[in-house]
Amino acid sequence: MDILCAKGEKDLGKVEAEIKSLSGRLSNSGFVDKAPAEVVQGACDALAEAEALAAILKSRLARR
């Protein structure tokens, strides 16, 4: 495994952990019900960005 592949896998691991964290937060009805709408929207936006980045990283790793 070359160094770029290892870095890509490390980056993907971080992004997947972020996705798991954000998904957990957004699936918590206490958070969604009590947090200000802009905070919930920010978490939704961050989740969408993280999912897009994960897809890009997976695609890059699949090409190696």
PyRosetta script that sets phi, psi and omega in degrees:
from pyrosetta import init, pose_from_sequence

init()
pose = pose_from_sequence("MDILCAKGEKDLGKVEAEIKSLSGRLSNSGFVDKAPAEVVQGACDALAEAEALAAILKSRLARR")
pose.set_psi(1, 126.8)
pose.set_omega(1, 179.6)
pose.set_phi(2, -81.0)
pose.set_psi(2, 169.1)
pose.set_omega(2, -174.4)
pose.set_phi(3, -65.2)
pose.set_psi(3, -34.8)
pose.set_omega(3, 179.0)
pose.set_phi(4, -67.1)
pose.set_psi(4, -38.2)
pose.set_omega(4, 178.6)
pose.set_phi(5, -65.8)
pose.set_psi(5, -42.4)
pose.set_omega(5, 178.7)
pose.set_phi(6, -63.2)
pose.set_psi(6, -41.0)
pose.set_omega(6, 178.3)
pose.set_phi(7, -65.1)
pose.set_psi(7, -41.5)
pose.set_omega(7, 178.2)
pose.set_phi(8, -61.0)
pose.set_psi(8, -41.9)
pose.set_omega(8, 178.4)
pose.set_phi(9, -66.6)
pose.set_psi(9, -38.0)
pose.set_omega(9, 178.1)
pose.set_phi(10, -65.1)
pose.set_psi(10, -45.5)
pose.set_omega(10, 178.5)
pose.set_phi(11, -61.7)
pose.set_psi(11, -41.8)
pose.set_omega(11, 178.8)
pose.set_phi(12, -62.5)
pose.set_psi(12, -40.2)
pose.set_omega(12, 178.0)
pose.set_phi(13, -60.6)
pose.set_psi(13, -41.7)
pose.set_omega(13, 178.6)
pose.set_phi(14, -65.1)
pose.set_psi(14, -43.3)
pose.set_omega(14, -178.8)
pose.set_phi(15, -66.5)
pose.set_psi(15, -40.3)
pose.set_omega(15, 179.0)
pose.set_phi(16, -66.0)
pose.set_psi(16, -34.7)
pose.set_omega(16, 176.2)
pose.set_phi(17, -66.4)
pose.set_psi(17, -38.5)
pose.set_omega(17, 177.2)
pose.set_phi(18, -65.0)
pose.set_psi(18, -41.2)
pose.set_omega(18, 177.9)
pose.set_phi(19, -61.1)
pose.set_psi(19, -44.6)
pose.set_omega(19, 179.6)
pose.set_phi(20, -61.8)
pose.set_psi(20, -42.9)
pose.set_omega(20, 179.7)
pose.set_phi(21, -64.0)
pose.set_psi(21, -48.5)
pose.set_omega(21, -178.9)
pose.set_phi(22, -65.9)
pose.set_psi(22, -40.1)
pose.set_omega(22, 178.6)
pose.set_phi(23, -62.9)
pose.set_psi(23, -41.1)
pose.set_omega(23, 178.3)
pose.set_phi(24, -63.5)
pose.set_psi(24, -42.4)
pose.set_omega(24, 179.0)
pose.set_phi(25, -62.9)
pose.set_psi(25, -44.5)
pose.set_omega(25, -176.8)
pose.set_phi(26, -74.1)
pose.set_psi(26, -21.1)
pose.set_omega(26, 177.3)
pose.set_phi(27, -86.8)
pose.set_psi(27, -6.4)
pose.set_omega(27, 177.8)
pose.set_phi(28, -85.2)
pose.set_psi(28, 109.7)
pose.set_omega(28, -176.9)
pose.set_phi(29, -63.0)
pose.set_psi(29, -28.6)
pose.set_omega(29, 177.3)
pose.set_phi(30, -63.2)
pose.set_psi(30, -42.6)
pose.set_omega(30, 177.7)
pose.set_phi(31, -65.5)
pose.set_psi(31, -50.1)
pose.set_omega(31, -175.8)
pose.set_phi(32, -63.0)
pose.set_psi(32, -39.2)
pose.set_omega(32, -177.8)
pose.set_phi(33, -74.8)
pose.set_psi(33, -34.4)
pose.set_omega(33, -171.9)
pose.set_phi(34, -99.0)
pose.set_psi(34, -25.6)
pose.set_omega(34, -177.4)
pose.set_phi(35, -75.0)
pose.set_psi(35, 149.9)
pose.set_omega(35, 175.1)
pose.set_phi(36, -59.3)
pose.set_psi(36, 148.7)
pose.set_omega(36, -177.0)
pose.set_phi(37, -56.1)
pose.set_psi(37, -38.1)
pose.set_omega(37, -178.7)
pose.set_phi(38, -68.1)
pose.set_psi(38, -29.0)
pose.set_omega(38, 177.5)
pose.set_phi(39, -71.6)
pose.set_psi(39, -43.8)
pose.set_omega(39, 178.0)
pose.set_phi(40, -63.5)
pose.set_psi(40, -43.3)
pose.set_omega(40, 178.3)
pose.set_phi(41, -62.9)
pose.set_psi(41, -39.4)
pose.set_omega(41, 177.4)
pose.set_phi(42, -61.3)
pose.set_psi(42, -40.5)
pose.set_omega(42, 177.5)
pose.set_phi(43, -66.2)
pose.set_psi(43, -39.6)
pose.set_omega(43, 177.2)
pose.set_phi(44, -63.1)
pose.set_psi(44, -43.9)
pose.set_omega(44, 179.1)
pose.set_phi(45, -63.8)
pose.set_psi(45, -43.4)
pose.set_omega(45, 179.7)
pose.set_phi(46, -64.3)
pose.set_psi(46, -38.3)
pose.set_omega(46, 177.7)
pose.set_phi(47, -63.4)
pose.set_psi(47, -45.0)
pose.set_omega(47, 179.4)
pose.set_phi(48, -61.2)
pose.set_psi(48, -42.4)
pose.set_omega(48, 178.8)
pose.set_phi(49, -64.6)
pose.set_psi(49, -43.1)
pose.set_omega(49, -179.5)
pose.set_phi(50, -65.0)
pose.set_psi(50, -39.4)
pose.set_omega(50, 178.5)
pose.set_phi(51, -65.9)
pose.set_psi(51, -38.7)
pose.set_omega(51, 177.6)
pose.set_phi(52, -65.5)
pose.set_psi(52, -43.1)
pose.set_omega(52, 178.9)
pose.set_phi(53, -64.1)
pose.set_psi(53, -40.6)
pose.set_omega(53, 178.2)
pose.set_phi(54, -61.2)
pose.set_psi(54, -40.7)
pose.set_omega(54, 179.0)
pose.set_phi(55, -63.3)
pose.set_psi(55, -41.2)
pose.set_omega(55, 178.7)
pose.set_phi(56, -64.0)
pose.set_psi(56, -46.4)
pose.set_omega(56, -179.5)
pose.set_phi(57, -63.3)
pose.set_psi(57, -41.9)
pose.set_omega(57, 178.5)
pose.set_phi(58, -62.4)
pose.set_psi(58, -40.2)
pose.set_omega(58, 178.9)
pose.set_phi(59, -63.3)
pose.set_psi(59, -44.3)
pose.set_omega(59, 179.7)
pose.set_phi(60, -63.7)
pose.set_psi(60, -41.5)
pose.set_omega(60, -179.7)
pose.set_phi(61, -68.0)
pose.set_psi(61, -33.6)
pose.set_omega(61, 180.0)
pose.set_phi(62, -67.7)
pose.set_psi(62, -27.5)
pose.set_omega(62, -179.7)
pose.set_phi(63, -77.9)
pose.set_psi(63, -15.1)
pose.set_omega(63, -177.6)
pose.set_phi(64, -85.8)
pose.dump_pdb("model.pdb")
